[in-house]
Amino acid sequence: MADWYRLNLCEIYLQIISGNEKTAARDFTEELANSSEGSLHRVCAHSRANEARSRERQLDPSGQQVGSTHKALGLLYKVKKKHALALEHLTEAKRIFSQYGPSPALTRVETALVELQK
């Protein structure tokens, strides 16, 4: 369960650094990103994603948690403009999520992949 909570926290951090929130949340995000705390959140997002990635060796390689880890890393690398790494992780996340049928996670991954191709 702790890994799931870490992945959820990672999702929150990714939302903060990518600026995908609605209006009120976006105002908060812009203020946070301009502060020193914004830097802390960027660092935490990366370390949380890598921490989850290192734990994935103990999990089913085609499981939801591994897929979520790849999705988080792919989205993080997309924000950091490391497109090759983003493409690698998002493609793997899509492979994993596709086997379970339509889902919000799969939609988010597919959207990110389309955005990378632009």
Buried (B, 14 or more C-beta within 10 A) or exposed (E): EEBEEBBEBBBEBBBBBBEBBEEEEEEEBEEBBEEEEBEEBBEBBBEBBBBBBEBBEEBEEEEBBBBBBBBBBBBBBBBBEBEEBBBBBBBBBBEBBBEEEEEEBBEBBBEBBEEBEE
